[in-house]
Amino acid sequence: MSPSRVCPKCGAAPMIRVPDDPRRYASGNNIYTSRWTLIEKIPVIRYVCGQCGYVENWIDDPGDIEKIKKAFQ
């Protein structure tokens, strides 16, 4: 998705940002970088096109991207 938050599939704008809900217990769209649930949980933010329904997943915090690299490389 471009920084303009325009849908790459149909060109509609803006995309709808759907954040993770940290109050949910061990559910949601998360990446776990530890084998223990709820430790090192990195939220994945979803962007949904309100026109065609296209969905993309993004990590907002660049520091979290580094944690994922360390855990899975």
Biopython code that builds the backbone (N, CA, C, O; Angstrom):
import numpy as np
from Bio.PDB.StructureBuilder import StructureBuilder

atoms = [
    (1, "MET", "N", (0.845, -1.171, 0.000)),
    (1, "MET", "CA", (0.000, 0.000, 0.000)),
    (1, "MET", "C", (0.890, 1.233, 0.000)),
    (1, "MET", "O", (1.916, 1.259, 0.680)),
    (2, "SER", "N", (0.518, 2.220, -0.733)),
    (2, "SER", "CA", (1.308, 3.436, -0.811)),
    (2, "SER", "C", (1.055, 4.304, 0.416)),
    (2, "SER", "O", (0.035, 4.147, 1.086)),
    (3, "PRO", "N", (1.984, 5.225, 0.717)),
    (3, "PRO", "CA", (1.778, 6.118, 1.865)),
    (3, "PRO", "C", (0.509, 6.966, 1.748)),
    (3, "PRO", "O", (0.022, 7.487, 2.751)),
    (4, "SER", "N", (-0.026, 7.107, 0.541)),
    (4, "SER", "CA", (-1.253, 7.886, 0.360)),
    (4, "SER", "C", (-2.485, 7.123, 0.821)),
    (4, "SER", "O", (-3.586, 7.672, 0.845)),
    (5, "ARG", "N", (-2.304, 5.865, 1.185)),
    (5, "ARG", "CA", (-3.386, 4.995, 1.651)),
    (5, "ARG", "C", (-4.473, 4.815, 0.599)),
    (5, "ARG", "O", (-5.666, 4.790, 0.902)),
    (6, "VAL", "N", (-4.027, 4.692, -0.630)),
    (6, "VAL", "CA", (-4.922, 4.414, -1.748)),
    (6, "VAL", "C", (-4.870, 2.915, -2.016)),
    (6, "VAL", "O", (-3.793, 2.321, -1.988)),
    (7, "CYS", "N", (-6.002, 2.308, -2.270)),
    (7, "CYS", "CA", (-6.066, 0.875, -2.532)),
    (7, "CYS", "C", (-5.261, 0.540, -3.790)),
    (7, "CYS", "O", (-5.504, 1.122, -4.848)),
    (8, "PRO", "N", (-4.302, -0.395, -3.690)),
    (8, "PRO", "CA", (-3.513, -0.765, -4.858)),
    (8, "PRO", "C", (-4.303, -1.590, -5.879)),
    (8, "PRO", "O", (-3.871, -1.747, -7.021)),
    (9, "LYS", "N", (-5.450, -2.111, -5.469)),
    (9, "LYS", "CA", (-6.247, -2.939, -6.368)),
    (9, "LYS", "C", (-7.230, -2.110, -7.197)),
    (9, "LYS", "O", (-7.294, -2.264, -8.416)),
    (10, "CYS", "N", (-8.001, -1.229, -6.538)),
    (10, "CYS", "CA", (-9.047, -0.498, -7.264)),
    (10, "CYS", "C", (-8.849, 1.012, -7.298)),
    (10, "CYS", "O", (-9.556, 1.714, -8.021)),
    (11, "GLY", "N", (-7.877, 1.525, -6.510)),
    (11, "GLY", "CA", (-7.588, 2.949, -6.522)),
    (11, "GLY", "C", (-8.454, 3.794, -5.607)),
    (11, "GLY", "O", (-8.311, 5.017, -5.597)),
    (12, "ALA", "N", (-9.345, 3.187, -4.840)),
    (12, "ALA", "CA", (-10.199, 3.940, -3.918)),
    (12, "ALA", "C", (-9.385, 4.465, -2.740)),
    (12, "ALA", "O", (-8.355, 3.893, -2.384)),
    (13, "ALA", "N", (-9.851, 5.552, -2.142)),
    (13, "ALA", "CA", (-9.176, 6.119, -0.975)),
    (13, "ALA", "C", (-10.227, 6.659, -0.018)),
    (13, "ALA", "O", (-11.321, 7.019, -0.453)),
    (14, "PRO", "N", (-9.928, 6.722, 1.253)),
    (14, "PRO", "CA", (-8.753, 6.139, 1.897)),
    (14, "PRO", "C", (-9.020, 4.690, 2.306)),
    (14, "PRO", "O", (-10.166, 4.247, 2.369)),
    (15, "MET", "N", (-7.949, 3.976, 2.576)),
    (15, "MET", "CA", (-8.083, 2.639, 3.137)),
    (15, "MET", "C", (-8.502, 2.799, 4.607)),
    (15, "MET", "O", (-8.174, 3.802, 5.240)),
    (16, "ILE", "N", (-9.219, 1.820, 5.140)),
    (16, "ILE", "CA", (-9.679, 1.846, 6.526)),
    (16, "ILE", "C", (-8.645, 1.123, 7.382)),
    (16, "ILE", "O", (-8.319, -0.033, 7.111)),
    (17, "ARG", "N", (-8.124, 1.791, 8.415)),
    (17, "ARG", "CA", (-7.135, 1.195, 9.317)),
    (17, "ARG", "C", (-7.867, 0.454, 10.430)),
    (17, "ARG", "O", (-8.694, 1.035, 11.133)),
    (18, "VAL", "N", (-7.557, -0.840, 10.587)),
    (18, "VAL", "CA", (-8.175, -1.675, 11.623)),
    (18, "VAL", "C", (-7.063, -2.085, 12.591)),
    (18, "VAL", "O", (-6.292, -2.995, 12.289)),
    (19, "PRO", "N", (-6.971, -1.422, 13.754)),
    (19, "PRO", "CA", (-5.893, -1.744, 14.687)),
    (19, "PRO", "C", (-6.173, -3.031, 15.456)),
    (19, "PRO", "O", (-7.311, -3.494, 15.524)),
    (20, "ASP", "N", (-5.118, -3.599, 16.031)),
    (20, "ASP", "CA", (-5.259, -4.747, 16.916)),
    (20, "ASP", "C", (-5.901, -4.264, 18.210)),
    (20, "ASP", "O", (-5.719, -3.110, 18.598)),
    (21, "ASP", "N", (-6.637, -5.123, 18.871)),
    (21, "ASP", "CA", (-7.233, -4.797, 20.163)),
    (21, "ASP", "C", (-6.401, -5.486, 21.241)),
    (21, "ASP", "O", (-6.519, -6.698, 21.421)),
    (22, "PRO", "N", (-5.556, -4.735, 21.967)),
    (22, "PRO", "CA", (-4.661, -5.366, 22.947)),
    (22, "PRO", "C", (-5.377, -5.993, 24.137)),
    (22, "PRO", "O", (-4.755, -6.736, 24.896)),
    (23, "ARG", "N", (-6.670, -5.715, 24.323)),
    (23, "ARG", "CA", (-7.420, -6.295, 25.440)),
    (23, "ARG", "C", (-7.826, -7.740, 25.188)),
    (23, "ARG", "O", (-8.195, -8.454, 26.121)),
    (24, "ARG", "N", (-7.762, -8.175, 23.935)),
    (24, "ARG", "CA", (-8.155, -9.553, 23.634)),
    (24, "ARG", "C", (-7.046, -10.503, 24.077)),
    (24, "ARG", "O", (-5.863, -10.232, 23.868)),
    (25, "TYR", "N", (-7.433, -11.597, 24.679)),
    (25, "TYR", "CA", (-6.453, -12.565, 25.178)),
    (25, "TYR", "C", (-6.007, -13.482, 24.051)),
    (25, "TYR", "O", (-6.797, -14.280, 23.547)),
    (26, "ALA", "N", (-4.758, -13.372, 23.659)),
    (26, "ALA", "CA", (-4.113, -14.297, 22.708)),
    (26, "ALA", "C", (-4.902, -14.485, 21.423)),
    (26, "ALA", "O", (-4.922, -15.578, 20.856)),
    (27, "SER", "N", (-5.539, -13.441, 20.971)),
    (27, "SER", "CA", (-6.251, -13.547, 19.712)),
    (27, "SER", "C", (-5.938, -12.323, 18.878)),
    (27, "SER", "O", (-5.216, -11.429, 19.320)),
    (28, "GLY", "N", (-6.461, -12.286, 17.716)),
    (28, "GLY", "CA", (-6.217, -11.142, 16.857)),
    (28, "GLY", "C", (-5.150, -11.452, 15.831)),
    (28, "GLY", "O", (-4.706, -12.589, 15.672)),
    (29, "ASN", "N", (-4.767, -10.424, 15.160)),
    (29, "ASN", "CA", (-3.809, -10.547, 14.080)),
    (29, "ASN", "C", (-2.439, -10.145, 14.620)),
    (29, "ASN", "O", (-2.037, -8.988, 14.494)),
    (30, "ASN", "N", (-1.725, -11.091, 15.219)),
    (30, "ASN", "CA", (-0.462, -10.816, 15.888)),
    (30, "ASN", "C", (0.634, -11.746, 15.398)),
    (30, "ASN", "O", (0.373, -12.817, 14.850)),
    (31, "ILE", "N", (1.871, -11.307, 15.612)),
    (31, "ILE", "CA", (3.033, -12.164, 15.374)),
    (31, "ILE", "C", (3.699, -12.366, 16.727)),
    (31, "ILE", "O", (4.016, -11.399, 17.418)),
    (32, "TYR", "N", (3.908, -13.603, 17.098)),
    (32, "TYR", "CA", (4.539, -13.918, 18.377)),
    (32, "TYR", "C", (5.996, -14.262, 18.140)),
    (32, "TYR", "O", (6.304, -15.169, 17.366)),
    (33, "THR", "N", (6.896, -13.543, 18.799)),
    (33, "THR", "CA", (8.326, -13.789, 18.630)),
    (33, "THR", "C", (8.905, -14.574, 19.800)),
    (33, "THR", "O", (10.124, -14.668, 19.948)),
    (34, "SER", "N", (8.041, -15.132, 20.623)),
    (34, "SER", "CA", (8.438, -15.966, 21.748)),
    (34, "SER", "C", (7.546, -17.197, 21.751)),
    (34, "SER", "O", (6.437, -17.158, 21.218)),
    (35, "ARG", "N", (8.006, -18.265, 22.331)),
    (35, "ARG", "CA", (7.165, -19.468, 22.366)),
    (35, "ARG", "C", (6.101, -19.388, 23.456)),
    (35, "ARG", "O", (5.224, -20.250, 23.524)),
    (36, "TRP", "N", (6.164, -18.372, 24.306)),
    (36, "TRP", "CA", (5.147, -18.187, 25.331)),
    (36, "TRP", "C", (4.114, -17.182, 24.842)),
    (36, "TRP", "O", (4.461, -16.075, 24.432)),
    (37, "THR", "N", (2.862, -17.567, 24.886)),
    (37, "THR", "CA", (1.776, -16.703, 24.443)),
    (37, "THR", "C", (1.757, -15.426, 25.279)),
    (37, "THR", "O", (1.992, -15.465, 26.487)),
    (38, "LEU", "N", (1.483, -14.324, 24.648)),
    (38, "LEU", "CA", (1.380, -12.982, 25.229)),
    (38, "LEU", "C", (2.718, -12.342, 25.575)),
    (38, "LEU", "O", (2.743, -11.205, 26.046)),
    (39, "ILE", "N", (3.815, -13.031, 25.358)),
    (39, "ILE", "CA", (5.133, -12.417, 25.547)),
    (39, "ILE", "C", (5.687, -12.128, 24.166)),
    (39, "ILE", "O", (5.688, -12.993, 23.291)),
    (40, "GLU", "N", (6.154, -10.913, 23.979)),
    (40, "GLU", "CA", (6.665, -10.481, 22.678)),
    (40, "GLU", "C", (5.603, -10.607, 21.584)),
    (40, "GLU", "O", (5.849, -11.182, 20.523)),
    (41, "LYS", "N", (4.445, -10.069, 21.858)),
    (41, "LYS", "CA", (3.355, -10.037, 20.891)),
    (41, "LYS", "C", (3.481, -8.760, 20.069)),
    (41, "LYS", "O", (3.479, -7.660, 20.621)),
    (42, "ILE", "N", (3.590, -8.902, 18.764)),
    (42, "ILE", "CA", (3.689, -7.754, 17.873)),
    (42, "ILE", "C", (2.372, -7.628, 17.111)),
    (42, "ILE", "O", (1.986, -8.539, 16.379)),
    (43, "PRO", "N", (1.682, -6.496, 17.285)),
    (43, "PRO", "CA", (0.403, -6.334, 16.591)),
    (43, "PRO", "C", (0.590, -6.104, 15.100)),
    (43, "PRO", "O", (1.514, -5.411, 14.675)),
    (44, "VAL", "N", (-0.287, -6.688, 14.325)),
    (44, "VAL", "CA", (-0.311, -6.484, 12.881)),
    (44, "VAL", "C", (-1.553, -5.653, 12.581)),
    (44, "VAL", "O", (-2.675, -6.046, 12.900)),
    (45, "ILE", "N", (-1.330, -4.509, 11.966)),
    (45, "ILE", "CA", (-2.421, -3.599, 11.652)),
    (45, "ILE", "C", (-2.965, -3.946, 10.274)),
    (45, "ILE", "O", (-2.204, -4.158, 9.331)),
    (46, "ARG", "N", (-4.275, -4.001, 10.167)),
    (46, "ARG", "CA", (-4.900, -4.309, 8.884)),
    (46, "ARG", "C", (-5.436, -3.031, 8.246)),
    (46, "ARG", "O", (-5.941, -2.136, 8.923)),
    (47, "TYR", "N", (-5.312, -2.977, 6.938)),
    (47, "TYR", "CA", (-5.906, -1.900, 6.149)),
    (47, "TYR", "C", (-6.878, -2.547, 5.172)),
    (47, "TYR", "O", (-6.516, -3.472, 4.446)),
    (48, "VAL", "N", (-8.115, -2.056, 5.158)),
    (48, "VAL", "CA", (-9.171, -2.640, 4.338)),
    (48, "VAL", "C", (-9.704, -1.564, 3.395)),
    (48, "VAL", "O", (-9.958, -0.434, 3.811)),
    (49, "CYS", "N", (-9.868, -1.919, 2.139)),
    (49, "CYS", "CA", (-10.471, -1.007, 1.173)),
    (49, "CYS", "C", (-11.981, -1.018, 1.374)),
    (49, "CYS", "O", (-12.607, -2.077, 1.372)),
    (50, "GLY", "N", (-12.558, 0.159, 1.548)),
    (50, "GLY", "CA", (-13.996, 0.270, 1.740)),
    (50, "GLY", "C", (-14.794, 0.082, 0.457)),
    (50, "GLY", "O", (-16.022, 0.011, 0.487)),
    (51, "GLN", "N", (-14.098, 0.002, -0.659)),
    (51, "GLN", "CA", (-14.789, -0.168, -1.942)),
    (51, "GLN", "C", (-14.781, -1.634, -2.404)),
    (51, "GLN", "O", (-15.833, -2.212, -2.677)),
    (52, "CYS", "N", (-13.583, -2.221, -2.487)),
    (52, "CYS", "CA", (-13.495, -3.576, -3.064)),
    (52, "CYS", "C", (-13.206, -4.658, -2.028)),
    (52, "CYS", "O", (-13.314, -5.846, -2.334)),
    (53, "GLY", "N", (-12.835, -4.263, -0.790)),
    (53, "GLY", "CA", (-12.584, -5.250, 0.249)),
    (53, "GLY", "C", (-11.165, -5.776, 0.312)),
    (53, "GLY", "O", (-10.877, -6.656, 1.123)),
    (54, "TYR", "N", (-10.272, -5.265, -0.519)),
    (54, "TYR", "CA", (-8.867, -5.695, -0.493)),
    (54, "TYR", "C", (-8.302, -5.428, 0.899)),
    (54, "TYR", "O", (-8.612, -4.407, 1.514)),
    (55, "VAL", "N", (-7.464, -6.356, 1.401)),
    (55, "VAL", "CA", (-6.887, -6.234, 2.737)),
    (55, "VAL", "C", (-5.370, -6.374, 2.664)),
    (55, "VAL", "O", (-4.849, -7.233, 1.952)),
    (56, "GLU", "N", (-4.667, -5.516, 3.412)),
    (56, "GLU", "CA", (-3.216, -5.628, 3.588)),
    (56, "GLU", "C", (-2.915, -5.628, 5.073)),
    (56, "GLU", "O", (-3.636, -5.017, 5.862)),
    (57, "ASN", "N", (-1.842, -6.317, 5.454)),
    (57, "ASN", "CA", (-1.378, -6.358, 6.839)),
    (57, "ASN", "C", (-0.050, -5.627, 6.936)),
    (57, "ASN", "O", (0.830, -5.803, 6.093)),
    (58, "TRP", "N", (0.093, -4.790, 7.990)),
    (58, "TRP", "CA", (1.304, -3.992, 8.160)),
    (58, "TRP", "C", (1.741, -3.978, 9.620)),
    (58, "TRP", "O", (0.923, -4.089, 10.533)),
    (59, "ILE", "N", (3.051, -3.840, 9.817)),
    (59, "ILE", "CA", (3.630, -3.605, 11.139)),
    (59, "ILE", "C", (3.926, -2.109, 11.205)),
    (59, "ILE", "O", (4.652, -1.593, 10.356)),
    (60, "ASP", "N", (3.383, -1.406, 12.192)),
    (60, "ASP", "CA", (3.549, 0.044, 12.275)),
    (60, "ASP", "C", (4.894, 0.479, 12.835)),
    (60, "ASP", "O", (5.451, 1.486, 12.397)),
    (61, "ASP", "N", (5.418, -0.262, 13.793)),
    (61, "ASP", "CA", (6.625, 0.158, 14.501)),
    (61, "ASP", "C", (7.865, -0.471, 13.867)),
    (61, "ASP", "O", (7.989, -1.696, 13.852)),
    (62, "PRO", "N", (8.795, 0.353, 13.339)),
    (62, "PRO", "CA", (10.021, -0.202, 12.745)),
    (62, "PRO", "C", (10.828, -1.057, 13.726)),
    (62, "PRO", "O", (11.513, -1.991, 13.309)),
    (63, "GLY", "N", (10.753, -0.748, 15.016)),
    (63, "GLY", "CA", (11.446, -1.564, 16.017)),
    (63, "GLY", "C", (10.892, -2.976, 16.083)),
    (63, "GLY", "O", (11.631, -3.927, 16.340)),
    (64, "ASP", "N", (9.615, -3.113, 15.856)),
    (64, "ASP", "CA", (8.995, -4.443, 15.840)),
    (64, "ASP", "C", (9.470, -5.255, 14.640)),
    (64, "ASP", "O", (9.598, -6.476, 14.728)),
    (65, "ILE", "N", (9.728, -4.591, 13.534)),
    (65, "ILE", "CA", (10.239, -5.292, 12.357)),
    (65, "ILE", "C", (11.598, -5.919, 12.670)),
    (65, "ILE", "O", (11.880, -7.044, 12.256)),
    (66, "GLU", "N", (12.426, -5.192, 13.396)),
    (66, "GLU", "CA", (13.735, -5.740, 13.798)),
    (66, "GLU", "C", (13.564, -6.952, 14.721)),
    (66, "GLU", "O", (14.318, -7.919, 14.612)),
    (67, "LYS", "N", (12.593, -6.910, 15.618)),
    (67, "LYS", "CA", (12.334, -8.060, 16.508)),
    (67, "LYS", "C", (11.918, -9.281, 15.695)),
    (67, "LYS", "O", (12.328, -10.400, 16.005)),
    (68, "ILE", "N", (11.119, -9.081, 14.674)),
    (68, "ILE", "CA", (10.684, -10.190, 13.809)),
    (68, "ILE", "C", (11.869, -10.775, 13.062)),
    (68, "ILE", "O", (11.985, -11.995, 12.941)),
    (69, "LYS", "N", (12.750, -9.919, 12.561)),
    (69, "LYS", "CA", (13.959, -10.401, 11.864)),
    (69, "LYS", "C", (14.799, -11.280, 12.783)),
    (69, "LYS", "O", (15.271, -12.339, 12.370)),
    (70, "LYS", "N", (14.986, -10.845, 14.023)),
    (70, "LYS", "CA", (15.798, -11.620, 14.977)),
    (70, "LYS", "C", (15.144, -12.959, 15.306)),
    (70, "LYS", "O", (15.832, -13.966, 15.473)),
    (71, "ALA", "N", (13.821, -12.970, 15.398)),
    (71, "ALA", "CA", (13.124, -14.193, 15.803)),
    (71, "ALA", "C", (13.025, -15.221, 14.675)),
    (71, "ALA", "O", (12.982, -16.423, 14.941)),
    (72, "PHE", "N", (12.988, -14.768, 13.425)),
    (72, "PHE", "CA", (12.695, -15.705, 12.332)),
    (72, "PHE", "C", (13.783, -15.831, 11.275)),
    (72, "PHE", "O", (13.593, -16.539, 10.286)),
    (73, "GLN", "N", (14.897, -15.176, 11.455)),
    (73, "GLN", "CA", (15.967, -15.337, 10.456)),
    (73, "GLN", "C", (17.021, -16.281, 10.959)),
    (73, "GLN", "O", (18.000, -16.543, 10.260)),
]
sb = StructureBuilder()
sb.init_structure("model")
sb.init_model(0)
sb.init_chain("A")
sb.init_seg("    ")
for serial, (resi, resn, name, xyz) in enumerate(atoms, 1):
    if name == "N":
        sb.init_residue(resn, " ", resi, " ")
    sb.init_atom(name, np.array(xyz, "f"), 0.0, 1.0, " ", f" {name:<3s}", serial, name[0])
structure = sb.get_structure()
